[in-house]
Amino acid sequence: MATQPGFTKQGNTPDPSDVDGESRIQETHPVDQKLPPLKMATTGLQHVAAMYAGVVAPPLIVGAAIGLSAKELTFLTGACLFTAGLATFLQTLGIWKIGARLPFVNGVTFAGVAPMIAVVESTDNKDDALPIIFGAVIVAGVLGFIAAPFFSKLVRFFPPVVTGTVITLIGISLMPVAFGWAQGPVPGADDYGSMKNLGLAGLTLVIVLLLRRFTTGFVKQIAVLLGLVLGTLVAIPFGVTDFSPIGDADIVGFPTPFHFGAPQFAAAAIVSLCVVMVVSMTESTADMLALGEIVERPADEKTIAAGLRADCLGSAVSPLFNGFMCSAFAQNIGLVAMTKIRSRYVVAAGGGFLVLMGLCPMAASLIAVVPRPVLGGAGVVLFGSVAASGIQTLVKANLERDNNVLIVAVSLAVGLIPIAAPEFYHAFPETAKIILDSGISTGCVAAVLLNLVFNHIGKRGEDDEVTNPMEPGGEIAEQRVHEGSSPAGAH
């Protein structure tokens, strides 16, 4: 595989081919750099703050549907934090051929919430609901792990016109989450969308922007974390900050294996969660391609296969500790893009914090203190950064060609349907809606298919550009096929 520009394969080996005739020591790639402990800890905590709400929301929703007590709900939430930390270790540090070794945070995928709720509603004895869910997650994780190397071959169908569209969709699809947080924690509550909540979100956004504009160095890099802290302090006089989670939480707690019972294996639940796994793997593939572009280490087929194995193994192991299906978190891509801190060890430190929160409920409750409107204000910056990264990738997609413009236009439209018209697919079967309600997945599929139709299948000529995404170095590139070229060189 070709070496990254500016870096040798050995990391610190002198390069004898220096153009000036002098050997120079090549630096370690930023993804593999280890930062000073304080900086690593604070920036890692910043990643946790950015994804915390996304991790705790699924167990809270599913636990409430089952009717768990407050104590059991806290236990389930802590278990999901613990397993998210383990999955993050797998993804960032890696073992064998498992883990993309990119700055990825892993956590509970929200795509599984709807089918898990369906399992709860179809189960007569609610005590069996979680064991059935856990059994289905285990099977889906194992099957996904086996399928990962085959699924990763889809990378050849992700040229810049596809990856740019999907990255943009990831950012746009996450924006409603930030807007929902900005309005308040409980939809339908009296203060939901109030001027107080929106004002706090706006103030947090302004604080982050001011810190990014008028500070430098380390302070600038942790602007989001500082914005969350300052926004929380400002929220105290308004009565929005709730400190009760700290008082109610235990100091030490361990997610006892199979706390809710041994896993049960029901065919319907397994099918539903396997579909969710396919959706999750599709989104993770897009996320890895996006992050690879941002950190300047393009994700090749081997990287994607290793990353998908980490997702699936993390998912298969999670039910042992009472956790749900795990997947890469797109919102943290925005944090990497904004801070320019590309070290995977920073995110591994964040995984360490997640594990500690799972083992110390009181520590987990500290981040729970941050009001949702404050999270919403910071989320606008984070998720918007992802969309901006997608636009940067689209610049490389040769959009002066009408075909590529059509690919982007239609794929974005298809991907935005679940956001712009949430009830659009209401007449479709529930299994189909699991896929269709994910704008990232539908937009990704549309972009891949349209790229095949317009840039691969059919006529060849001087103006027909095809994509050769897998060069010897495994990097995504575009290649113009001129008139008279051998058709054997095309895909």
C-alpha positions in Angstrom: 0.0 0.0 0.0 1.3 3.5 -0.8 2.6 5.6 2.0 0.7 8.7 3.2 2.2 11.9 1.7 4.8 13.3 4.1 5.0 10.1 6.2 7.2 7.0 5.9 5.9 3.5 6.6 8.1 3.3 9.7 7.0 6.7 11.0 10.4 8.0 12.2 12.7 6.5 9.5 14.8 8.9 7.4 13.6 9.2 3.9 16.5 8.6 1.5 14.6 10.0 -1.5 14.6 13.6 -0.1 14.5 16.0 -3.1 17.2 18.2 -1.5 19.5 15.2 -1.1 19.3 15.3 2.6 17.5 12.8 4.8 14.8 14.2 7.0 13.0 12.5 9.9 9.4 12.0 9.0 6.8 12.7 11.7 4.3 10.2 12.9 0.9 10.6 11.2 -1.4 12.8 13.4 -3.8 9.9 13.7 -1.1 7.9 15.6 0.3 10.8 17.7 0.0 10.7 21.5 -0.8 14.1 23.0 0.3 15.3 26.5 -1.9 13.7 29.3 -3.8 16.9 30.2 -4.6 17.7 26.6 -5.6 14.1 25.8 -7.9 14.0 28.8 -9.7 17.2 28.2 -10.1 16.7 24.4 -11.2 13.1 25.1 -13.8 14.4 27.6 -15.0 16.8 24.9 -15.8 13.8 22.6 -17.8 12.2 25.5 -19.7 15.4 26.0 -20.6 15.6 22.3 -22.0 12.0 22.2 -23.3 11.5 25.7 -26.9 12.3 24.9 -26.9 10.0 21.9 -25.7 7.1 24.0 -28.2 7.5 26.9 -31.2 8.3 24.8 -31.9 4.7 23.4 -31.7 2.9 26.8 -33.9 5.6 28.4 -36.5 5.3 25.6 -36.5 1.5 25.6 -36.3 1.2 29.4 -39.3 3.6 29.7 -41.3 1.5 27.2 -40.6 -1.7 29.3 -41.5 0.1 32.5 -38.2 -0.2 34.3 -37.9 1.4 37.7 -35.6 4.5 38.1 -32.9 2.3 39.6 -33.0 -0.3 36.8 -33.1 2.5 34.2 -30.0 4.0 35.7 -28.4 0.6 35.6 -29.3 0.1 31.9 -27.9 3.5 31.0 -24.7 2.9 32.8 -24.3 -0.5 31.0 -24.7 1.2 27.6 -22.0 3.8 28.6 -19.7 1.0 29.7 -20.1 -1.1 26.5 -19.8 2.1 24.4 -16.4 2.6 26.0 -15.3 -1.0 25.2 -16.5 -0.6 21.6 -14.5 2.7 21.3 -11.4 0.9 22.5 -11.9 -1.8 19.8 -12.3 0.9 17.1 -9.5 3.2 18.1 -6.8 0.9 19.4 -7.7 -2.2 17.6 -6.6 -5.8 18.0 -5.6 -8.1 15.1 -7.8 -7.2 12.1 -10.4 -5.6 14.3 -10.7 -1.8 14.5 -10.3 1.0 12.0 -7.7 2.6 14.2 -9.2 6.0 13.4 -10.5 8.6 15.9 -14.0 7.1 16.1 -16.3 7.1 19.1 -18.7 4.1 19.2 -22.0 4.0 21.0 -25.6 2.7 21.0 -27.0 3.2 17.5 -30.4 5.0 17.4 -31.4 3.0 14.4 -32.3 0.1 16.7 -34.7 2.0 18.9 -37.8 1.5 16.7 -37.4 -2.3 16.2 -36.5 -2.7 19.9 -39.7 -0.8 20.9 -41.6 -3.1 18.5 -40.1 -6.1 20.3 -41.2 -4.7 23.7 -44.8 -4.1 22.4 -45.1 -7.6 20.9 -43.8 -9.3 24.1 -46.6 -10.4 26.6 -44.2 -10.7 29.5 -42.2 -7.4 29.7 -39.5 -9.2 31.7 -38.6 -11.1 28.6 -38.3 -8.1 26.4 -34.7 -7.2 27.2 -33.4 -10.9 27.0 -35.1 -11.2 23.5 -33.5 -7.9 22.4 -30.1 -9.0 23.7 -30.3 -12.4 21.9 -31.2 -10.7 18.6 -28.3 -8.2 19.0 -25.8 -11.1 19.7 -26.9 -12.9 16.5 -26.9 -9.8 14.4 -23.4 -8.9 15.7 -21.9 -12.3 14.9 -23.4 -12.4 11.4 -22.2 -8.9 10.8 -18.7 -9.8 11.9 -18.6 -12.7 9.4 -20.0 -10.5 6.6 -17.6 -7.5 7.3 -14.9 -8.3 4.8 -17.5 -8.8 2.0 -19.4 -5.7 2.9 -16.2 -3.6 2.9 -15.8 -4.2 -0.8 -18.5 -1.7 -1.4 -15.8 1.0 -0.9 -15.0 0.8 -4.6 -18.5 2.3 -5.2 -17.7 5.4 -3.1 -15.9 8.0 -5.3 -15.9 11.7 -4.2 -19.3 12.4 -5.8 -20.8 9.6 -3.5 -18.8 10.2 -0.4 -19.3 14.0 -0.5 -23.0 13.5 -0.9 -23.2 11.0 2.0 -21.0 13.1 4.3 -23.2 16.2 3.6 -26.3 14.1 4.4 -24.8 12.9 7.7 -24.3 16.5 8.8 -27.8 17.6 7.6 -29.5 14.6 9.1 -27.9 15.3 12.5 -29.1 18.9 12.6 -32.7 18.1 13.7 -31.1 16.4 16.8 -29.4 19.6 17.7 -32.5 21.6 17.1 -34.5 19.2 19.3 -31.9 19.5 22.1 -32.1 23.3 21.8 -35.8 23.3 22.5 -35.6 21.3 25.7 -35.4 17.8 27.1 -39.1 16.8 26.9 -41.1 17.4 23.7 -44.6 18.7 24.5 -43.6 20.1 27.9 -44.7 23.7 28.8 -41.2 25.1 28.3 -40.3 23.1 25.2 -39.2 25.6 22.6 -39.4 28.5 25.0 -37.4 31.6 24.6 -35.4 30.6 27.7 -34.3 27.3 26.2 -33.6 28.8 22.8 -31.8 31.7 24.3 -29.5 29.3 26.2 -28.8 27.3 23.0 -28.0 30.5 21.2 -25.8 31.8 23.9 -23.8 28.5 24.0 -23.4 28.7 20.2 -22.1 32.3 20.5 -19.7 31.3 23.3 -18.2 28.5 21.2 -17.9 30.8 18.2 -16.2 33.6 20.2 -13.8 31.1 21.7 -13.0 29.8 18.3 -12.5 33.3 16.9 -10.6 35.0 19.6 -8.5 32.3 21.3 -5.6 30.2 20.1 -3.9 26.9 20.8 -5.3 24.6 23.4 -8.2 26.8 24.5 -9.4 27.1 20.9 -9.3 23.3 20.5 -11.5 22.7 23.5 -13.9 25.5 22.7 -16.9 23.1 22.6 -16.1 21.7 26.0 -15.7 25.2 27.5 -18.9 26.3 25.8 -20.7 23.4 27.5 -19.3 24.3 30.9 -20.0 28.0 30.6 -23.5 27.4 29.1 -24.3 25.1 32.1 -23.1 27.7 34.6 -25.2 30.4 32.9 -28.3 28.0 32.9 -28.2 27.6 36.7 -30.0 30.9 37.6 -32.7 30.0 35.1 -33.5 26.8 36.9 -32.7 24.7 33.8 -29.7 22.8 35.3 -30.8 19.8 37.3 -28.3 18.5 39.9 -30.5 15.7 41.2 -28.8 13.0 39.1 -25.6 13.5 41.1 -27.4 13.0 44.5 -29.3 10.0 43.3 -26.4 8.2 41.7 -24.2 5.5 43.4 -20.5 6.0 43.6 -19.6 2.5 42.3 -21.5 0.2 40.2 -20.7 -2.6 37.8 -22.9 -3.8 34.9 -23.5 -7.4 36.1 -23.5 -9.8 33.2 -27.0 -10.8 32.0 -28.5 -8.7 34.8 -31.9 -8.8 33.1 -31.8 -12.5 32.4 -30.1 -14.9 29.9 -30.5 -14.0 26.2 -33.5 -15.4 24.4 -33.6 -16.0 20.6 -36.8 -15.1 18.8 -36.8 -15.3 15.0 -38.8 -12.0 14.4 -36.5 -10.0 16.7 -33.4 -11.5 15.1 -34.6 -10.6 11.5 -35.4 -7.0 12.6 -32.1 -6.4 14.3 -30.2 -8.0 11.4 -31.8 -5.4 9.2 -30.7 -2.7 11.6 -27.2 -4.2 11.5 -27.1 -3.8 7.7 -28.3 -0.2 8.1 -25.7 0.4 10.8 -22.9 -1.1 8.6 -23.9 1.1 5.7 -23.7 4.2 7.8 -20.5 3.2 9.5 -18.9 2.7 6.0 -19.9 6.2 5.1 -18.7 7.5 8.4 -15.3 5.9 8.0 -14.9 7.3 4.5 -15.8 10.7 5.8 -13.4 10.6 8.7 -10.7 9.2 6.5 -10.9 12.3 4.3 -10.9 14.6 7.3 -7.9 13.1 9.0 -6.1 12.7 5.6 -5.8 8.9 6.0 -8.3 7.7 3.4 -10.2 4.6 4.5 -9.4 1.7 2.2 -11.1 -1.7 1.9 -9.0 -3.2 4.7 -9.6 -0.3 7.1 -13.4 -0.5 6.5 -13.4 -4.2 7.0 -11.5 -3.8 10.3 -13.8 -1.0 11.4 -17.0 -3.0 10.6 -15.6 -5.9 12.6 -15.1 -3.6 15.6 -18.7 -2.4 15.3 -20.1 -5.9 15.0 -17.9 -7.5 17.7 -18.7 -4.6 20.0 -22.4 -5.2 19.3 -22.1 -9.0 19.9 -20.3 -8.5 23.3 -22.5 -5.6 24.5 -25.5 -7.8 25.6 -23.2 -9.7 27.9 -23.0 -6.4 30.0 -26.6 -5.4 29.2 -25.8 -3.1 26.4 -27.4 -2.6 22.9 -26.0 -2.6 19.3 -23.0 -0.3 18.8 -22.1 1.8 15.9 -19.7 4.7 15.0 -21.1 8.1 16.1 -21.2 10.6 13.2 -21.4 13.7 15.5 -17.9 13.2 16.7 -16.6 13.5 13.1 -17.7 17.1 13.3 -15.6 17.6 16.4 -12.5 16.2 14.7 -13.1 18.4 11.7 -13.5 21.5 13.8 -10.7 21.0 16.4 -8.2 19.5 13.9 -7.2 17.1 16.6 -6.8 13.8 14.7 -5.2 11.5 17.3 -7.1 8.2 17.8 -5.6 8.1 21.3 -7.7 11.2 22.2 -10.8 9.3 21.3 -9.5 6.2 23.2 -9.2 8.5 26.2 -12.8 9.3 25.7 -13.6 5.6 25.6 -11.8 5.4 29.0 -14.1 8.0 30.4 -17.1 6.1 29.1 -15.9 2.9 30.9 -15.4 4.9 34.1 -18.9 6.4 33.8 -20.3 2.9 33.4 -18.4 1.8 36.6 -19.2 5.0 38.5 -22.8 6.2 38.0 -22.0 9.4 39.9 -19.4 10.3 37.4 -21.8 9.6 34.6 -24.3 11.9 36.2 -21.9 14.9 35.9 -22.4 15.1 32.2 -26.1 14.4 32.6 -26.2 17.8 34.4 -25.5 19.7 31.1 -28.9 21.0 30.0 -30.2 19.9 26.6 -30.5 23.4 25.2 -26.8 23.9 26.0 -26.0 20.6 24.1 -28.2 21.9 21.3 -26.2 25.1 20.9 -22.9 23.2 20.7 -24.5 20.6 18.4 -25.2 23.2 15.7 -21.4 23.7 15.4 -20.5 20.0 15.5 -23.1 18.8 13.0 -22.7 21.7 10.7 -19.0 21.0 10.5 -19.8 17.5 9.2 -21.9 18.9 6.4 -19.2 21.4 5.6 -16.7 18.6 5.3 -19.1 16.9 2.8 -19.2 20.1 0.7 -15.4 20.2 0.7 -15.3 16.6 -0.7 -17.9 17.5 -3.3 -15.5 20.2 -4.6 -13.3 17.3 -5.8 -16.2 15.6 -7.5 -16.0 17.3 -10.9 -19.5 19.0 -10.6 -19.1 20.8 -13.9 -20.4 17.5 -15.3 -24.2 17.4 -15.5 -24.2 13.7 -14.6 -22.5 14.3 -11.3 -24.8 17.2 -10.5 -27.8 14.9 -11.0 -26.3 12.3 -8.7 -25.8 14.8 -5.9 -29.2 16.5 -6.5 -31.3 13.3 -6.5 -29.4 11.6 -3.7 -29.7 14.6 -1.4 -33.4 14.8 -2.1 -33.9 11.1 -1.4 -31.8 11.4 1.8 -33.8 14.4 3.0 -37.2 12.7 2.7 -37.3 11.4 6.3 -36.3 14.8 7.6 -38.6 17.0 5.4 -41.5 14.6 5.3 -41.3 12.2 8.3 -44.6 10.4 7.4 -43.7 9.9 3.7 -43.2 6.2 4.1 -46.1 5.6 6.5 -47.8 3.1 4.1 -44.7 0.9 3.8 -44.1 -2.3 5.9 -42.4 -1.8 9.3 -39.3 -3.7 8.2 -38.9 -1.5 5.1 -39.3 1.6 7.2 -36.3 0.7 9.3 -34.2 1.3 6.2 -36.2 4.0 4.5 -36.4 6.2 7.7 -32.6 6.5 7.7 -31.9 9.3 5.3 -28.2 8.5 5.4 -28.8 4.9 4.2 -31.3 5.8 1.5 -29.2 8.7 0.3 -26.1 6.5 0.2 -27.8 3.8 -1.7 -29.2 6.3 -4.2 -25.8 7.9 -4.7 -24.1 4.5 -5.3 -26.8 3.3 -7.8 -26.9 6.6 -9.7 -23.1 6.7 -9.9 -23.2 3.2 -11.4 -25.8 4.2 -13.9 -24.3 7.5 -15.0 -20.6 6.8 -14.7 -20.1 3.1 -15.2 -22.8 1.5 -17.3 -23.3 2.2 -20.9 -21.6 4.6 -23.3 -18.0 5.5 -23.3 -16.5 8.6 -24.9 -14.3 11.6 -24.5 -16.7 13.3 -22.1 -17.6 10.2 -20.1 -15.6 10.1 -16.8 -15.7 6.9 -14.9 -14.5 6.3 -11.4 -11.6 4.1 -10.4 -11.8 4.4 -6.6 -9.3 1.7 -5.7 -5.8 2.5 -6.9 -2.8 0.4 -5.9 -2.5 2.4 -2.7 -6.1 1.8 -1.8 -7.0 5.4 -2.1 -10.1 6.8 -3.7 -9.4 8.6 -6.9 -11.0 9.6 -10.2 -9.7 8.7 -13.6 -10.7 10.1 -17.0 -11.2 7.5 -19.7 -10.4 9.1 -23.1 -11.8 8.1 -26.4 -10.1 5.0 -27.7 -9.1 3.7 -24.3 -9.4 0.0 -23.8 -12.8 -0.9 -22.1 -10.9 -3.4 -20.0 -9.7 -0.6 -17.8 -13.2 0.4 -16.8 -15.3 -1.1 -14.0 
